[in-house]
Amino acid sequence: MARKVGVLRFGVFGLAVWILASAAALAQGAVVGLSLSTLNNPFFVALRDGALQAAQKAGIQLVVLDAQDRVDKQVADIEDLVQRRVRVLLVNPTDSAAVVPAIQRANQAGIPVITVDRAASGGKVAYHIASDNVAGGRMAAEFICNLLKGRGKVVELEGIPGTSAARDRGQGFNAYLKEKCPGVTVVARQTANFDRAQGLSVMENILQAQRDIDAVFAHNDEMALGALQAIKASGRKIPVVGFDATPDAVKAVEACEMAATVAQQPAEMGRLAVEKAVELIRGAKAPAQTQFIPVPLKLVTNPRCNW
């Protein structure tokens, strides 16, 4: 009897090892697609690199496509990935609403979808991996409110219309001012499409139109750095707060040129997205409703600066 029990125990253990090995093997060589809104931005380059490192570690192939901030190209890119029958689709939308039909095509093909940094307005999405952009906007507003001691005039540079990041960062920023700091008012609000060159030109125009500006909040660091360039050229000193903590922005904060930036962790977003994709490939059941996986935020400042 003891001998039979020993055989049974070995058999169960061997089966468990075989199941684990088979699950791991399912991911080996699997192809996952990553559709990025743009690679003309250090933030998304870092996101891509984090995803690539995680894919290499997991032994999967990651196909990265750059939509170049064009909705039509991203839709075509996703359709191409669906035709290639990728096992999981990772999407960083150029436009939260316009990307929905492409996500629905992936749904129809039985391909799980994970959104990264920016959410989609529809379609079935298993996971959304991002920072809490509303909380980040509030964080920027609180910093500016304290910096201005509760009174002042602020410029807001908005990101690409239709993106969840622009919507949520602006929502958090303006809600905080309205609720907690009504003495700080937004005197100019213009779109600069998350782009440094546009941030420069838009800020140049605002500086000519507005004599009194006490601070600037930009929905990302690229626009913040463009605005900073315009402010320097004007000879004025105006604190600028950005969002993303890209290397150039962090250097500007360290040099007391920018006042602050809200730090995200794009490489961590890419890593988590690939890890969740691998779980799905290995047989994990996708949640019935989109599960939000937050990536922590922090404010990068330099206390040695005199603002």
NORHUWO-V347968 format. One record per backbone hydrogen bond with DSSP energy under -0.5 kcal/mol. CO is the residue of the C=O (numbers start at 1). NH is the residue of the N-H. Records with the same first field share a line. If there is no record, write none. Layout:
CO = NH + NH
This chain:
1 = 5
2 = 6
3 = 7
4 = 8
5 = 9
6 = 10
7 = 11
8 = 12
9 = 13
10 = 14
11 = 15
12 = 16
13 = 17
14 = 18
15 = 19
16 = 20
17 = 21
18 = 22
19 = 23
20 = 24
21 = 25
22 = 26
23 = 27
24 = 27 + 28
27 = 30
30 = 32 + 61
31 = 87 + 88
32 = 63
33 = 90
34 = 36 + 65
35 = 92
36 = 67
37 = 69
41 = 44 + 45
42 = 46
43 = 47
44 = 48
45 = 49
46 = 50
47 = 51
48 = 52
49 = 53
50 = 54
51 = 55
52 = 56
53 = 57
54 = 58
55 = 59 + 60
59 = 29
60 = 62
61 = 32 + 63
62 = 64
63 = 34
65 = 36 + 67
67 = 70
69 = 71
70 = 74
71 = 75
72 = 76
73 = 77
74 = 78
75 = 79
76 = 80
77 = 81
78 = 82
79 = 83
80 = 84
81 = 86
82 = 85
87 = 112
88 = 33 + 90
89 = 114
90 = 35
91 = 93 + 116
95 = 99
96 = 121
97 = 100
99 = 103
100 = 104
101 = 105
102 = 106
103 = 107
104 = 108
105 = 109
106 = 111
107 = 110
110 = 112
112 = 89
113 = 126 + 127
114 = 91
115 = 129
116 = 118
118 = 93
123 = 125
126 = 291
127 = 115
128 = 130 + 293
129 = 117
130 = 295
131 = 133
132 = 136
133 = 137
134 = 138
135 = 139
136 = 140
137 = 141
138 = 142
139 = 143
140 = 144
141 = 145
142 = 146
143 = 147
144 = 148
145 = 150
146 = 149
148 = 151
152 = 185
153 = 214 + 215
154 = 187 + 188
155 = 157 + 217
156 = 158 + 190
157 = 219
158 = 192 + 193 + 194
160 = 163
162 = 96
163 = 167
164 = 168
165 = 169
166 = 170
167 = 171
168 = 172
169 = 173
170 = 174
171 = 175
172 = 176
173 = 177
174 = 178
175 = 179
176 = 180 + 181
177 = 181
181 = 184
183 = 152 + 185
185 = 154 + 187
188 = 156
190 = 158
192 = 195
195 = 199
196 = 200
197 = 201
198 = 202
199 = 203
200 = 204
201 = 205
202 = 206
203 = 207
204 = 208
205 = 209
206 = 210
209 = 211
211 = 213
214 = 239
215 = 155
216 = 241
217 = 157
220 = 224
221 = 225
222 = 226
223 = 227
224 = 228
225 = 229
226 = 230
227 = 231
228 = 232
229 = 233
230 = 234
231 = 235 + 236
232 = 235
236 = 238
239 = 216
240 = 259 + 260
241 = 218
242 = 262
243 = 221
244 = 264
246 = 250
247 = 251
248 = 252
249 = 253
250 = 254
251 = 255
252 = 257 + 258
253 = 256
259 = 302
260 = 242
261 = 263 + 300
262 = 244 + 264
263 = 298
265 = 269
266 = 270
267 = 271
268 = 272
269 = 273
270 = 274
271 = 275
272 = 276
273 = 277
274 = 278
275 = 279
276 = 280
277 = 281
278 = 282
279 = 284
280 = 283
290 = 292
291 = 128
292 = 294
293 = 130
298 = 263 + 300
299 = 301
300 = 261
302 = 305
305 = 307
